[in-house]
Amino acid sequence: MRPLFRPALATDDTSGYVLAYEKDPDNHIAVRGYADLDAFLSGNAAHAFDAPRTLARRTEGTADITSVHDGRGEPTGHHRARRDTDRELRTALEDFTTWYATLDRRPDRVLEPWRVRGDIGDRPLLELGVTRVFLTESQQWCGASGADGRTSMIRRPGGLIG
């Protein structure tokens, strides 16, 4: 059993830190809030939230954080969807007490013209100067691996870069 997988760390607007990660067992997203760097480094979370799975019976995880502002965090992740493929979800966590999760079909719409039919997986947010982009791992077909069917693309939140 792995206790956490693919952690994502972001700063909040109070000089604190927010950590989101996929937690086993039960493959779900966990979020922790730390008051400052010392609290983070010592593992002393001021806030903790383990999100319920609401979109998939088996897996919701591989978290990233797109925004933390005024007590509202916006992690993203994936869920195990139709045809047993990974698809994206977006969430909002208000004050470490209230969780909202919805399907995020934007990556599907951007990647489907490239004939992506398999998993749409990891999608770290990169900030390049003032430009925000996502590096998205995807599969041309279900079960593809390696150079024969796995693709990484950079996309802006609204469209594909290349």
C-alpha positions in Angstrom: 0.0 0.0 0.0 1.4 3.4 -1.0 0.3 6.1 1.5 0.4 9.0 -1.1 0.9 9.3 -4.8 1.9 12.2 -7.0 1.6 15.1 -4.5 0.9 18.6 -5.7 2.0 21.6 -3.6 0.7 25.2 -4.0 1.1 28.4 -1.9 -2.0 30.1 -0.6 -2.7 33.8 -0.2 -1.7 33.8 3.5 1.9 32.5 3.1 0.8 29.0 3.8 0.9 25.8 1.7 -1.7 23.4 0.4 -0.8 19.8 -0.5 -3.1 17.6 -2.5 -2.4 13.9 -3.4 -3.9 10.6 -4.2 -4.3 8.6 -1.1 -4.6 4.8 -0.7 -6.5 2.8 0.3 -9.7 3.7 -1.6 -7.9 5.9 -4.2 -9.2 9.3 -3.3 -7.9 12.8 -3.2 -6.6 14.1 0.1 -5.8 17.8 0.8 -3.8 19.2 3.7 -3.2 22.9 4.6 -0.1 24.2 6.4 0.2 27.6 8.0 3.8 28.2 6.9 6.9 26.5 5.7 8.0 25.3 9.1 4.6 23.6 9.6 4.8 22.0 6.2 8.4 20.7 6.7 7.4 19.3 10.1 4.2 17.7 8.7 2.0 19.7 11.1 -1.1 20.3 9.0 -3.6 22.9 10.3 -6.3 21.5 8.1 -7.0 18.1 6.6 -9.7 16.9 4.2 -10.1 13.5 2.6 -12.5 13.9 -0.3 -15.3 11.4 -0.9 -15.4 9.7 -4.3 -18.4 11.1 -6.1 -17.8 10.5 -9.8 -16.3 7.0 -9.8 -16.8 3.9 -7.7 -13.1 2.8 -7.7 -10.7 5.7 -8.4 -10.5 9.5 -8.1 -7.0 10.7 -7.8 -3.7 12.0 -9.3 -4.3 15.5 -7.9 -2.9 18.8 -9.1 -3.8 22.3 -7.8 -4.8 25.1 -10.2 -5.7 27.7 -7.6 -5.8 28.6 -3.9 -7.4 31.9 -2.9 -9.6 33.2 -0.1 -10.1 29.8 1.5 -11.0 28.1 -1.7 -8.7 25.5 -3.3 -9.2 24.2 -6.8 -7.6 20.8 -7.2 -7.9 18.8 -10.4 -7.6 15.0 -10.8 -8.9 12.0 -12.7 -11.5 9.4 -12.3 -12.0 6.0 -13.8 -14.7 6.5 -16.4 -16.4 4.7 -19.2 -14.5 1.9 -21.0 -12.3 1.9 -17.9 -10.3 4.9 -19.0 -9.0 7.8 -17.0 -10.8 11.1 -17.5 -10.4 14.5 -15.9 -12.3 16.0 -13.0 -12.2 19.4 -11.5 -13.1 20.2 -7.9 -13.4 23.0 -5.4 -12.7 22.7 -1.7 -14.1 25.5 0.4 -12.5 26.1 3.8 -11.4 22.5 4.1 -15.0 21.5 4.8 -17.1 21.6 1.6 -16.1 19.6 -1.6 -17.6 19.9 -5.1 -16.4 17.6 -7.9 -17.6 17.7 -11.5 -16.5 16.0 -14.8 -14.1 18.1 -16.8 -14.7 17.5 -20.5 -12.4 20.3 -21.7 -9.4 18.0 -22.1 -11.5 15.5 -24.0 -12.7 18.2 -26.5 -9.1 19.5 -27.0 -7.5 16.0 -27.4 -10.2 14.1 -29.4 -9.3 15.7 -32.7 -5.8 14.1 -32.2 -7.6 10.7 -32.0 -7.0 10.3 -28.3 -9.3 7.4 -27.2 -7.4 6.0 -24.2 -6.5 7.5 -20.9 -6.1 11.2 -20.4 -3.8 11.2 -17.4 -1.4 13.4 -15.6 -1.8 17.1 -16.3 0.5 19.3 -14.3 0.0 23.0 -14.5 3.0 24.9 -15.6 3.4 28.7 -15.3 5.8 30.1 -17.9 6.0 33.8 -17.1 2.4 35.0 -17.3 1.3 32.0 -19.4 -0.4 29.1 -17.7 -0.3 25.8 -19.6 -1.0 22.1 -18.9 1.3 19.3 -19.9 -1.1 16.4 -20.6 -0.3 12.8 -20.9 -2.7 10.9 -23.1 -3.1 7.6 -24.9 -4.1 7.1 -28.5 -6.0 3.9 -27.5 -6.9 2.0 -24.3 -3.9 0.2 -22.9 -1.3 1.9 -25.1 2.1 2.4 -23.6 5.5 3.6 -24.6 6.2 5.4 -27.9 3.6 3.3 -29.8 0.6 5.1 -28.3 1.4 7.5 -25.5 1.5 11.2 -26.2 2.3 14.3 -24.2 0.9 17.6 -25.3 1.0 21.1 -24.0 -2.3 22.9 -23.9 -3.6 26.2 -22.6 -6.7 25.9 -20.4 -8.8 26.7 -23.5 -6.9 24.9 -26.3 -4.1 23.0 -27.7 -0.6 24.4 -28.1 1.1 21.3 -29.6 
